[in-house]
């Protein structure tokens, strides 16, 4: 029985687009989740409190307040999500060797990545600037800051990935 070698997928700068889509999706998900929770927590508290037996030891208000604290914790954990995703991209970029012609592809992907980052940043700002989401935006200060500076973060990440790829080649242009 012969075993086949598993092909490893080379990755790099094109993974930044995946990371941006992932970050945008999480940011919008957090905004909608916190907005929805803030809209339903008072009716939920009233409904659960009125349906509980009078001799129950369950404090519904405390449970709902704990849940509110947990949903607001997503904002504090957002930078760790970014660090994890960008760390993954850096590790995969460092594990590959590329031909110099890939510099042209990298510049094209950089342009697309910056355009997408600007679009995602503006769409996030448009959504959170509406009257319905103003309170939610003030709750998500960290996420809002990262989304505001997403194009700059993408540029810095492309520079770092380029340096990692260049250093893996030894900076000499040989070793293909």
N, C-alpha and C positions, 0 to 999 in steps of 0.2 A: 504494500500500500504506500503510495507516494503522497506526501503532504505538500500542498501548495503553499507558497509563501504569500502571506497577506500583504496586499499593497497598502502602503501608507499614503494618506492624502497629504499632499503638500499644500500649505496655506500661507497666507500672508496678508497683503494689503487689502485684498478683496473681502476678507473677513470683517473689516471695519464696517462695511455696509450692513452686514448681518448684525453687528453689535449696535449700530445706530437704530436699526429697526426694532431691535429688542429693547433698547433703552426707551425709545419713543412709546412703544406699546406698554411697557411697565409704567411709565409716567402717566399716560392717559388712564390706564387701569387704576392707578392709585387715586387720581383725581375723581374719577367716577365712583370708586368704592367709598371714599371718605365723604363725598357729597351725598351719596345714597344713604350711608349710615347716619349722617347728621340729620337727614330728613326723616328717617324712620325710628330713631332711638326714643324720642318722646312718645309717639303713639305705641311703640313696642313696650316701653316701660309701663305706660298706663294700662295697656291690655293685659300684660303678664301680671302686674300687681293686683288688678281687679279679679283675675281668675285664680289667684293663689288662695288656698285656705287660710283662714285667719290665724290658725295656730302654727303655720309653717315657719320654719326657721330660715328659709331662703330669703336673702336680701336681694331683690331683683335690681334695685338701683345700683347697688355695689357691683353686681355682675355686668350691668350695662356700662358703668363707668370704666371697669377694667377692660371691656371690649373696645371702648372708645380710645383708651390709652394704647391698646395694641394696634389699632388701625393708624393712629398717629405716629407709631413707632416706625412705620414704613418709610417715612421721610428721613429719619436718622439712619436707616439702613441702606438708603439709596447709594451713597458713596461707596459702600462695600460691594454693592452689585457692580458698579462701574469698575472698581479695582479688580474684581474677579474676572469680569469679561475682558478687560484690557490686558490683564495678566495672561489669560489664556491665549489671546491673540499674539502677545509678545513671545510666549513660549513656542507657539507653533511657527512663528516667523523665524525664530532662532534655530529651528530644527531643519532648515531648508537651505539649499544652495540654488541660486538663480543665475540665469544667463543675463548678460548686460542688456539684451534687447528688452528684458522685462522692465527696465527703467521707464521706457515709453509707456508700457501698459500701466505701470505704477502711477505715472503722472496722469493718465486718463482716469484711472480709478480714483485718484486723489481729487480730480475735478468733479467727478460724479459724487464722491463722498462729501465734499464741501457743499455742493448744491443740495444734496439730500439733508445734510445737517442744518443748513439755513432754512429749508422748507419745513423740516420737523420742528425746529425752534420757533418759527413763526406760527405754525399751526397750533402748537402747544400754547403759545402766548395768546392767540386768538380765542382758543377754547376757554382758557382760564381767565381771560379778561371779561367774559360775559358776566352779567349781573348774578346769574345763578351760581357761578363758581368762584366769586370773589372771596367768600369766607374760606373756601377750600384752598384757594391759592395762598392765602395768608397762613394757613396751617402748614403747607408744604414749602417752607422757605428754602430748604436745602435742594430739593428736587427742582424747584423753580430756578435757583441759581445755576444748577448744572445744565438745565435745558436752555437757559438764556445764553450760556457760553459754550454750547455744544459745537458750533463750528470751530472755535478756537481749540477746544479739546481734541477734535478730530485732526486738525493740522499738527498739533504737538505730537499726537500719537503716530501720525504718518512719519514724522521726522524721526521719532524714536525707533519705529519699525525699520525705517530705511537704514538707520545707524546699526541696528542689530544685524540686518541682512548684510550690510557692507562689512561689518567686523567679522562675520562668519566666513566671508570670502577672503579675509585677510587684508582687504584694501589694496591688493596688488593687481587684481584683474585676472588672476590665474586660479586654477583649482576647479575647473568645470568638469 
